[in-house]
Amino acid sequence: MDILSDLLVAVVALLHLYFLYLEMFLWAKPVGLKIFRNTPERAETMKALAANQGLYNGFLAAGLFWSLIQPSRIFEFDIKVFFLGCIVLAALFGAATVSRRILYVQGLPALVALVITVGFDNPYFEMSVCCGKPQTAQSMMKQLR
């Protein structure tokens, strides 16, 4: 399931690079106006705000890509869960304050990746099972050294 988790995380990261591109470079262009259901006047007044939002999406993508190159399975897992969780929370907020579409476009892919990662690619579960008994975080870290 490590491959599936990595694949889903990569898809979510690529989506967020696409959101960065849309919000930073296409916001006031015809395609951006159509996607965001904006008028040219309104888009122009919100252009800087959209670019800032796009930059944040880029940071989320960078964090997810960072998780994919981590040599430590535990740190990789922690980074994935953190950034996917941030995306899910941001999507919930966006759905409540801007548009319900955000929940489906940004939140759902991140939630699926998060569930697969936590449920099937969780190194904390593996350590607990392989050793026959639940362990403390300190004893798990000693085994990794």
C-alpha positions in Angstrom: 0.0 0.0 0.0 3.0 2.2 0.2 2.9 2.7 -3.6 -0.8 3.5 -3.5 -0.3 6.1 -0.7 2.6 7.7 -2.6 0.6 7.8 -5.8 -2.4 9.4 -4.1 -0.1 11.9 -2.3 1.6 12.7 -5.6 -1.8 13.3 -7.3 -2.9 15.7 -4.5 0.4 17.5 -4.8 0.0 17.9 -8.5 -3.5 19.2 -8.0 -2.1 21.8 -5.7 0.5 22.8 -8.2 -2.3 23.2 -10.7 -4.3 25.4 -8.2 -1.1 27.5 -7.8 -0.9 28.0 -11.5 -4.6 28.8 -11.8 -4.6 31.3 -8.9 -1.3 33.0 -9.6 -1.3 33.1 -13.4 -4.7 32.5 -14.8 -7.0 34.2 -12.2 -8.0 37.1 -14.5 -7.6 35.2 -17.8 -10.7 33.7 -19.5 -10.0 30.2 -18.3 -9.6 31.5 -14.7 -12.7 33.6 -14.9 -14.7 30.5 -16.1 -13.3 28.1 -13.5 -13.8 30.6 -10.6 -17.0 32.0 -11.9 -15.7 35.5 -11.8 -16.2 38.7 -13.7 -13.1 40.5 -15.1 -13.7 43.5 -12.7 -14.0 41.3 -9.6 -11.1 39.1 -10.6 -8.9 42.2 -11.1 -9.7 43.5 -7.6 -8.9 40.1 -6.1 -5.8 39.3 -8.1 -3.3 39.8 -5.4 -5.4 37.8 -2.9 -5.7 35.0 -5.4 -2.0 35.0 -6.0 -1.3 34.7 -2.3 -3.7 31.8 -2.0 -2.0 30.2 -5.0 1.4 30.5 -3.2 -0.1 28.7 -0.2 -1.2 25.9 -2.4 2.3 25.7 -3.7 3.6 25.3 -0.2 1.1 22.5 0.4 2.3 20.8 -2.8 6.0 21.2 -1.7 5.3 19.6 1.6 3.6 16.6 0.0 6.5 16.2 -2.5 8.9 16.5 0.4 7.1 13.6 2.1 7.7 11.4 -1.0 11.5 11.8 -0.8 12.0 11.2 2.9 14.2 8.2 3.8 12.6 7.7 7.2 9.2 5.9 6.9 8.0 7.5 10.2 9.0 11.1 9.2 7.5 10.5 5.7 4.2 9.3 7.3 4.1 12.3 9.7 4.7 14.8 6.9 2.0 13.2 4.7 -0.5 13.2 7.5 0.3 16.8 8.5 0.0 18.3 5.0 -3.0 16.1 3.9 -4.7 17.1 7.2 -4.0 20.8 6.5 -5.6 20.4 3.0 -8.7 18.7 4.4 -9.2 21.4 7.1 -8.7 24.1 4.5 -11.2 22.5 2.2 -13.8 22.3 5.0 -13.2 26.0 5.8 -13.4 26.9 2.1 -16.6 24.9 1.6 -18.2 26.7 4.6 -17.1 30.2 3.6 -16.7 30.2 -0.2 -18.0 27.3 -2.2 -19.0 23.7 -1.5 -17.1 22.8 -4.7 -13.9 23.2 -2.8 -14.8 20.3 -0.6 -15.0 18.0 -3.6 -12.2 19.4 -5.7 -9.5 19.8 -2.9 -10.9 18.0 0.1 -12.0 14.7 -1.3 -8.7 13.7 -3.0 -6.8 14.7 0.2 -9.2 12.8 2.4 -8.9 9.7 0.3 -5.1 9.9 0.4 -5.2 10.5 4.1 -7.4 7.5 4.8 -5.3 5.2 2.6 -2.1 6.5 4.2 -3.3 6.2 7.8 -5.1 3.0 7.3 -2.8 1.0 5.1 0.6 2.7 5.1 1.1 3.5 8.8 4.5 2.6 10.1 3.3 3.0 13.7 0.9 0.1 13.1 3.6 -2.0 11.5 6.0 -1.6 14.5 3.3 -2.4 16.9 2.3 -5.6 15.0 5.7 -6.8 14.1 6.9 -6.7 17.7 3.8 -8.5 19.2 2.8 -5.8 21.6 2.0 -2.1 21.6 5.0 0.1 22.3 5.7 3.5 23.5 7.1 6.1 21.1 10.5 6.0 22.9 10.9 2.2 22.5 9.9 2.5 18.8 12.5 5.2 18.2 15.2 3.0 19.9 14.4 0.2 17.4 14.9 2.5 14.5 18.4 3.5 15.6 
